[in-house]
Amino acid sequence: MSASHKNLHSKLSIGGLLITLGIIYGDIGTSPLYVMKAILGEHIINADIVLGGISCVFWTLTLQTTIKYVLITLSADNHGEGGIFALYALVKKTKIQWLIVPAIIGGSALLADGIITPPISISSAVEGIRAFYPTMETETIVYIVIGILFILFTIQQFGTKLVGKFFAPMMLIWFAMLGTLGFIQILEHPEVIKAINPYYAYHLLQIHPEGFFVLGLVFLCTTGAEALYSDMGHCGRKNIRISWIFVKLTLVLNYFGQAAYLTHHEGSTLQQLGGENGNPFYLIMPHWFLPFGIVVATLAAVIASQALISGSFTLINEAMRLNFWPKVKIKYPTEVKGQLYIPSINWLLFFGCVGIVLHFEKSSNMEHAYGLAIVLCMIMTTILLNYYLIMKRVKLYFMVPLITIYLLIEFSFLIANITKFADGGYVTLIIASVLISIMTIWYLAKKINKNYTKIIKIDDYKKVLMELSEDLSIPKYATHLVYMTNANRVDELEEKVIYSILQKRPKRADIYWFVHVNILTEPYKTQYKVTEIAKDDIYRIDFNLGFREPTKINLMFREVIRDMVKRGEVDITSRYESLNKNNIIGDFKFVLSEKFLSNDNDLRWHENIIMNSYFFIKKLSLSEERAFGLDSSSVKIEKFPMVLHAPENIGLTRIIK
């Protein structure tokens, strides 16, 4: 881990706390825009419902966000990195195979949530304009929201460091505004503080017209907690924990302030108090303050999307390293570890968000689609967290009640959210299902591929390779011939590599190099090991890279060669006489194998679906040479048929005259 990255996680700083506000809390910080509005809906304002609503919100923020995520889950970091895939990489060490299921479901659900968060947050804020222009058409608001989304996704390419610096002061203003507006209302009606008593939450579930299912709306107040965990690598655990004290205080003040205002207007409806888009968030603002409030809320809503977007980049990067996702292009806009930009995911998210806005049009319609996917993600995190606590040997008398309580809470939220399925929840579940399918297909295909890859011992072919290197009757293919290999053991190699060297046009080279990339379960490590198989003829290099390290094999390989030359371990000058005497470095040629599904396969039905889907997705993904960061001018791609099940003997009969 670099010094700057280590400092990020171990040191508290004013700058770190501010950037944390800008990057981490957008999603959870803008929930006051729609939570109380969603709980009340079109019902007549009833003091018991209002007090019960904020009691539920207070205890959800306390139990779910503060205790589960900020205190417990943030401790389950993988060398300072968080998120469901980082957690899976940790518990993977238990060798429990089925844990891949909650990892894939949880990761897909969080990505699906990244498509609904920006539209609902921005739409909720922009609709505040109707406080001044009640006749403004929904179509106009839709266009404004799409325009804001376009700007937001365009600036992602500059990295979260720039975004965090720009957003941080804005979020400080936002949270200060939340707390101040709420505090003023509480001063006028301090009796609202009694809602801290959990009895009011229990009472709400009995008297609310939707009863138990109101929990589906209460859940909206904590949807950003999973993104908070995913973005830990950007800001560090200590900065998140300290800043959360301030964030939670302002959120609670605002919720209680909204409740204080509403209890004072018992018997009315939100529509009577504020028109078609009556929202208690805007109703507690003095009329003169509304223009400023709407602008700040809109900017905060834009920032709300940031946590999910940067979290999505991190998730996809981890998914690629864990063989859950096709290889895609990754850019590193800043020198800060953990901060990256994935163009294809950025624009896929953008078009997904635009589709959501066009489909639902109003934020009140989006509330039905929101929350169902993310509660699935939270349940999956709890399952993985259980195994993490087992790994850490946490006492059973502490762990069992803790996990049981959170599974009960989250399954209650899930059941309450099920009612949203027909009203729009199906949208995020369809998106999550597509993502689950891609991850499952990619993982299973890689597993099938590995199972049917024939591995041989290098020692069996060492002699023939050394003889080939000296065989002047065969034209020289390259001075240095480099093969990428998936064989984990240094004394082994795939049969197809030997086939390529010896039979698919014999390839004579002065030195053969075999390069293996081993992705570790920790995020940041760059190590390598050199194995000399035959002096001046055959070498193997093993790179051990963290799952968040860029795979730039071209640069890394060059660095290793320089180091070996410096140590006197290898001579890389050209073996051609005229070039050698002038100390000209020999040429390097990389050979990559690209598989295609052979027609000579007798596949089972499920293998047929998986492998055909895999090769279809592979066409849309990054090529092997670009994924390894190789210079295309020095790369040769060879196609190999992939035979999983060779057909039985056909039984031909020879005709003899």
Beta strands, then each sheet from edge to edge (+ up, - down):
strand 1: 455-457
strand 2: 476-484
strand 3: 492-494
strand 4: 508-519
strand 5: 526-534
strand 6: 538-545
strand 7: 588-597
strand 8: 635-642
sheet 1: 1+ 3-
sheet 2: 5+ 6- 4- 2- 7- 8-
end
